Amino acid sequence: MKFIGLRKDKRTLAAFSEALELWWRQPLGRELFEAESARLEPFLAKTFGYHFLNLGVSPHVSLEHLSPIKHPMVWSPALVTDAGDSVLVSKADALPLPDDSIDVVLLHHLLDFVENPHMVLREAARVTQHKGHLIIVGFNPISSWNACRLVRSRKKVPWGGRFIGLGRLNDWLTLLDYRIEDVETVMLRPAINNRRWLERSRWLDSVGVLNRFGAAYIVWAKKEVGCATPIRKRWQQNQFIPGVVTSASNKGMSRPKVARRSMQKRRP
């Protein structure tokens, strides 16, 4: 599963897209997707509102079916015809949606495979409404999977991903007026793309002392405009991040290239 178009640290989703769609169908990718779905389903089942947006690496690998919100949308970087009833086609860092218009936004591994993850996060934060939820799923840099990146080719997925640290993500979210409510990790099994060995090592997922070392993390954040800086947990302390991301700015609206079902108006 090779991709083309990677030079130094420059990543474009188009360079990964074909290989990513194939990887999620492999035993390892499928097990990770099922583990993430199992953790996300109880929370998403309790969410409510009018609009749900899934920002993922592929419109064919989405989790909008877990939400009871009546108008789920799936984002796609290119036009597709078989990805559901409502597809939004645009650039990831220039969503053609109004400010504060989406109740729940789910970023499913998208930050790991885009050229400017902080810009994409800022755009997702902009469209999330006040008191709305922003859920981020990404590869955990303090996991055995990250260790695999040191010995495996960065020209293969998912090892060419960024594996953004939780400390950096917390800093970005704090600057964007978001409060992290909870963090979980999933999939403690090693990165072995073999169904038999994945089944044999399933017991590792129940080892509580290793729960911070899962292959992927799930971050639940809530938009709290003007909130105080939260007290940092131990894993958030002593983080040095060169440079900061500016706060979200209002952007002009533009019409989406395609939206197979228009956004419903919010009730007064």
LOMI-190264 format. One record per residue (C-alpha): residue number from 1; y, z, x. Coordinates in nm, 2 decimals, decimal comma. Layout:
<recs>
REC_nr_c2_c3_c1
REC_NUM_Y_Z_X
...
</recs>
This chain:
<recs>
REC_nr_c2_c3_c1
REC_1_0,00_0,00_0,00
REC_2_0,28_-0,13_0,22
REC_3_0,64_-0,19_0,14
REC_4_0,91_-0,39_0,31
REC_5_1,28_-0,34_0,35
REC_6_1,29_0,00_0,53
REC_7_1,51_0,01_0,83
REC_8_1,57_0,34_1,00
REC_9_1,65_0,59_0,72
REC_10_1,77_0,34_0,47
REC_11_1,56_0,34_0,15
REC_12_1,58_0,12_-0,15
REC_13_1,37_0,18_-0,46
REC_14_1,29_-0,19_-0,47
REC_15_1,12_-0,16_-0,14
REC_16_0,88_0,11_-0,27
REC_17_0,84_0,01_-0,64
REC_18_0,53_-0,21_-0,62
REC_19_0,34_0,03_-0,39
REC_20_0,45_0,33_-0,59
REC_21_0,31_0,19_-0,92
REC_22_-0,02_0,13_-0,74
REC_23_-0,03_0,47_-0,58
REC_24_0,02_0,66_-0,91
REC_25_-0,30_0,49_-1,03
REC_26_-0,50_0,61_-0,72
REC_27_-0,70_0,94_-0,74
REC_28_-0,44_1,13_-0,54
REC_29_-0,14_1,01_-0,73
REC_30_-0,31_1,05_-1,07
REC_31_-0,41_1,41_-0,99
REC_32_-0,05_1,49_-0,89
REC_33_0,09_1,33_-1,21
REC_34_-0,15_1,53_-1,43
REC_35_-0,06_1,85_-1,25
REC_36_0,31_1,79_-1,30
REC_37_0,26_1,69_-1,66
REC_38_0,07_2,02_-1,73
REC_39_0,36_2,23_-1,59
REC_40_0,63_2,03_-1,76
REC_41_0,47_2,00_-2,11
REC_42_0,52_2,36_-2,22
REC_43_0,89_2,36_-2,13
REC_44_0,97_2,02_-2,26
REC_45_0,79_2,11_-2,59
REC_46_1,06_2,37_-2,64
REC_47_1,36_2,15_-2,57
REC_48_1,57_2,01_-2,86
REC_49_1,86_1,77_-2,91
REC_50_1,93_1,41_-2,98
REC_51_1,87_1,23_-2,65
REC_52_1,62_1,25_-2,36
REC_53_1,65_1,04_-2,04
REC_54_1,36_0,99_-1,79
REC_55_1,48_0,87_-1,45
REC_56_1,17_0,79_-1,25
REC_57_1,04_0,56_-0,98
REC_58_0,90_0,32_-1,25
REC_59_0,94_0,28_-1,62
REC_60_0,55_0,26_-1,64
REC_61_0,52_0,61_-1,48
REC_62_0,73_0,83_-1,72
REC_63_0,70_1,16_-1,89
REC_64_0,92_1,10_-2,20
REC_65_0,61_1,14_-2,43
REC_66_0,61_1,51_-2,34
REC_67_0,94_1,57_-2,52
REC_68_0,98_1,61_-2,89
REC_69_1,34_1,48_-2,88
REC_70_1,36_1,19_-3,12
REC_71_1,54_0,95_-2,90
REC_72_1,38_0,93_-2,55
REC_73_1,50_0,67_-2,31
REC_74_1,33_0,54_-1,99
REC_75_1,54_0,41_-1,71
REC_76_1,45_0,10_-1,51
REC_77_1,62_-0,07_-1,22
REC_78_1,51_-0,41_-1,36
REC_79_1,43_-0,57_-1,69
REC_80_1,09_-0,49_-1,83
REC_81_0,93_-0,57_-2,16
REC_82_0,64_-0,33_-2,19
REC_83_0,78_0,01_-2,11
REC_84_0,85_0,16_-2,45
REC_85_1,09_0,13_-2,74
REC_86_1,41_0,23_-2,55
REC_87_1,47_0,11_-2,20
REC_88_1,80_0,15_-2,01
REC_89_1,85_-0,10_-1,72
REC_90_2,12_-0,02_-1,47
REC_91_2,18_0,11_-1,12
REC_92_2,06_0,46_-1,07
REC_93_2,40_0,58_-0,94
REC_94_2,60_0,40_-1,22
REC_95_2,44_0,48_-1,56
REC_96_2,62_0,31_-1,85
REC_97_2,63_0,63_-2,05
REC_98_2,92_0,86_-2,16
REC_99_2,98_1,19_-1,99
REC_100_2,79_1,48_-2,14
REC_101_2,58_1,26_-2,37
REC_102_2,22_1,35_-2,28
REC_103_2,05_1,68_-2,38
REC_104_1,77_1,67_-2,12
REC_105_1,75_1,45_-1,81
REC_106_1,43_1,44_-1,60
REC_107_1,45_1,31_-1,25
REC_108_1,09_1,23_-1,16
REC_109_1,06_1,17_-0,78
REC_110_1,35_0,93_-0,80
REC_111_1,56_1,13_-0,54
REC_112_1,27_1,08_-0,29
REC_113_1,30_0,70_-0,30
REC_114_1,66_0,60_-0,33
REC_115_1,91_0,52_-0,06
REC_116_2,18_0,78_-0,18
REC_117_2,00_1,07_-0,35
REC_118_2,31_1,28_-0,38
REC_119_2,49_1,00_-0,57
REC_120_2,20_0,96_-0,81
REC_121_2,19_1,33_-0,87
REC_122_2,57_1,34_-0,93
REC_123_2,53_1,06_-1,19
REC_124_2,25_1,24_-1,36
REC_125_2,46_1,56_-1,37
REC_126_2,75_1,37_-1,52
REC_127_2,56_1,24_-1,82
REC_128_2,39_1,57_-1,89
REC_129_2,58_1,76_-2,16
REC_130_2,72_2,12_-2,12
REC_131_2,43_2,37_-2,15
REC_132_2,19_2,08_-2,12
REC_133_1,89_2,07_-1,88
REC_134_1,84_1,88_-1,57
REC_135_1,48_1,88_-1,44
REC_136_1,41_1,76_-1,09
REC_137_1,06_1,68_-0,96
REC_138_1,03_1,60_-0,59
REC_139_0,80_1,62_-0,30
REC_140_0,80_1,97_-0,13
REC_141_0,88_1,96_0,24
REC_142_0,71_2,30_0,30
REC_143_0,36_2,17_0,21
REC_144_0,05_2,03_0,37
REC_145_0,16_1,69_0,23
REC_146_0,47_1,70_0,44
REC_147_0,26_1,77_0,75
REC_148_0,07_1,45_0,67
REC_149_0,39_1,25_0,71
REC_150_0,39_1,33_1,08
REC_151_0,06_1,15_1,13
REC_152_0,07_0,89_0,86
REC_153_0,27_0,57_0,85
REC_154_0,61_0,59_0,70
REC_155_0,55_0,24_0,58
REC_156_0,32_0,37_0,31
REC_157_0,38_0,57_0,00
REC_158_0,44_0,85_-0,06
REC_159_0,49_0,93_0,30
REC_160_0,80_0,72_0,33
REC_161_0,98_0,94_0,08
REC_162_1,25_1,19_0,17
REC_163_1,09_1,52_0,08
REC_164_1,43_1,68_0,01
REC_165_1,44_2,06_0,07
REC_166_1,50_2,31_-0,20
REC_167_1,79_2,46_-0,01
REC_168_1,98_2,13_0,01
REC_169_1,90_2,06_-0,36
REC_170_2,04_2,40_-0,45
REC_171_2,36_2,33_-0,26
REC_172_2,41_2,00_-0,44
REC_173_2,34_2,15_-0,78
REC_174_2,58_2,44_-0,72
REC_175_2,86_2,21_-0,63
REC_176_2,79_2,02_-0,95
REC_177_2,82_2,33_-1,16
REC_178_2,45_2,37_-1,23
REC_179_2,25_2,69_-1,22
REC_180_1,89_2,68_-1,11
REC_181_1,69_2,87_-1,37
REC_182_1,34_2,84_-1,22
REC_183_1,14_2,67_-0,95
REC_184_0,77_2,60_-0,94
REC_185_0,54_2,40_-0,72
REC_186_0,22_2,22_-0,81
REC_187_-0,09_2,07_-0,64
REC_188_-0,21_2,29_-0,35
REC_189_-0,49_2,05_-0,28
REC_190_-0,47_1,85_0,05
REC_191_-0,36_1,48_0,04
REC_192_-0,71_1,33_0,03
REC_193_-0,73_1,01_-0,18
REC_194_-1,09_1,07_-0,28
REC_195_-1,18_1,19_-0,63
REC_196_-1,49_1,39_-0,52
REC_197_-1,30_1,59_-0,25
REC_198_-1,01_1,64_-0,49
REC_199_-1,25_1,80_-0,74
REC_200_-1,41_2,01_-0,47
REC_201_-1,07_2,15_-0,36
REC_202_-0,94_2,22_-0,71
REC_203_-0,99_2,59_-0,66
REC_204_-0,70_2,59_-0,42
REC_205_-0,46_2,54_-0,71
REC_206_-0,54_2,89_-0,83
REC_207_-0,46_3,07_-0,51
REC_208_-0,15_3,26_-0,60
REC_209_-0,03_3,35_-0,25
REC_210_0,01_2,98_-0,17
REC_211_0,22_2,89_-0,48
REC_212_0,53_2,80_-0,29
REC_213_0,35_2,54_-0,08
REC_214_0,25_2,30_-0,35
REC_215_0,28_1,92_-0,29
REC_216_0,56_1,88_-0,54
REC_217_0,83_2,12_-0,68
REC_218_0,98_2,13_-1,03
REC_219_1,34_2,26_-1,05
REC_220_1,49_2,36_-1,39
REC_221_1,87_2,36_-1,38
REC_222_2,12_2,42_-1,65
REC_223_2,47_2,28_-1,67
REC_224_2,72_2,57_-1,66
REC_225_3,07_2,43_-1,60
REC_226_3,27_2,69_-1,42
REC_227_2,97_2,92_-1,35
REC_228_2,98_3,16_-1,06
REC_229_2,78_3,08_-0,75
REC_230_2,43_3,22_-0,81
REC_231_2,27_3,48_-0,59
REC_232_2,04_3,30_-0,35
REC_233_1,68_3,38_-0,33
REC_234_1,51_3,42_0,01
REC_235_1,41_3,05_0,03
REC_236_1,77_2,95_-0,03
REC_237_1,92_3,15_0,25
REC_238_2,03_3,04_0,60
REC_239_2,04_2,67_0,51
REC_240_2,27_2,45_0,72
REC_241_2,34_2,12_0,55
REC_242_2,57_1,88_0,75
REC_243_2,82_1,75_0,49
REC_244_2,86_1,81_0,12
REC_245_2,86_1,61_-0,19
REC_246_3,18_1,60_-0,40
REC_247_3,19_1,72_-0,75
REC_248_3,11_1,48_-1,03
REC_249_3,39_1,26_-1,14
REC_250_3,45_1,09_-1,46
REC_251_3,35_0,73_-1,46
REC_252_3,44_0,45_-1,69
REC_253_3,18_0,33_-1,94
REC_254_3,02_0,00_-1,92
REC_255_2,77_-0,16_-2,15
REC_256_2,40_-0,14_-2,05
REC_257_2,23_-0,47_-1,95
REC_258_1,96_-0,40_-2,21
REC_259_1,89_-0,12_-2,45
REC_260_1,62_-0,21_-2,69
REC_261_1,73_0,07_-2,92
REC_262_2,09_0,18_-2,92
REC_263_2,18_0,55_-2,87
REC_264_2,21_0,74_-3,20
REC_265_2,54_0,90_-3,28
REC_266_2,55_1,28_-3,23
REC_267_2,59_1,48_-3,55
REC_268_2,93_1,66_-3,58
</recs>
